[in-house]
Amino acid sequence: KINWYYDGTLNISENCIDRHVKNNPEKTAIIWESDDPNISEEISYKKLLDKVCQTANALKKLGIKKGDIVTIYMTMIPELAYTMLACARIGAVHSIIFGGFSAESIAGRILDCKSKFVVTADEGIRGGKKIPLKETVNKALEKCPDVKKCLIVKKTGKKIVLKKDRDEYLDDIIKNVDLFCKAEEMNAEDPLFILYTSGSTGKPKGVL
């Protein structure tokens, strides 16, 4: 009989960020390059911790807790990493969907894992073209009546359709939350994320 650290506890976001902040707060944690090769950003461990904690507190403010499944549909922007690590910090399970998938593909994955929370952006930019992320999510959520909240990152500033009591800008919530969020103590066997197969050989399968 094999037990995988059966009595061990850890939080992966604390392991990835906090321990580095103690000794090297200004050391670069992430080098982000935008779609425009002339625009990039070096994000320090200290800034990463602040952003992840703010995002985590915003998720908690909306009632997201340990064990909840959060679907993330964005392009490669820093907020994608912040949200992913924020979910890990509060013990929520994240399910990332490739930012080029269709509304049907998004809906199928949301329904399969019974996710009630979605985080997206107004638009994404890939190869100089704007990707209508929120517009696609709106179509997907027509088939997902159990989704309680959809959070939107303001990326391009495009005017988008918001559904009352469901849709909120993440940027607005973050303004009014604490800068630190204590990491949830997680068991070694607690789930971290769900990643779906491409679906090229049949219905996509969620790998936990």
HELIX and SHEET records of a PDB file:
HELIX    1   1 ILE A   12  SER A   13  1                                   2    
HELIX    2   2 GLU A   14  ASP A   18  3                                   5    
HELIX    3   3 ARG A   19  ASN A   23  1                                   5    
HELIX    4   4 TYR A   45  LYS A   61  1                                  17    
HELIX    5   5 PRO A   78  ILE A   90  1                                  13    
HELIX    6   6 ALA A  103  CYS A  113  1                                  11    
HELIX    7   7 LEU A  133  LEU A  141  1                                   9    
HELIX    8   8 LEU A  170  ILE A  174  1                                   5    
SHEET    1   A 2 THR A   9  LEU A  10  0                                        
SHEET    2   A 2 MET A 186  ASN A 187 -1                                        
SHEET    1   B 2 THR A  28  GLU A  33  0                                        
SHEET    2   B 2 SER A  40  SER A  44 -1                                        
SHEET    1   C 7 ASP A 167  TYR A 169  0                                        
SHEET    2   C 7 LYS A 149  VAL A 153  1                                        
SHEET    3   C 7 PHE A 117  ALA A 121  1                                        
SHEET    4   C 7 ILE A  69  MET A  74  1                                        
SHEET    5   C 7 VAL A  93  PHE A  98  1                                        
SHEET    6   C 7 PHE A 193  TYR A 196  1                                        
SHEET    7   C 7 GLY A 206  VAL A 207 -1                                        
SHEET    1   D 2 GLY A 124  ARG A 126  0                                        
SHEET    2   D 2 LYS A 129  ILE A 131 -1                                        
END                                                                             
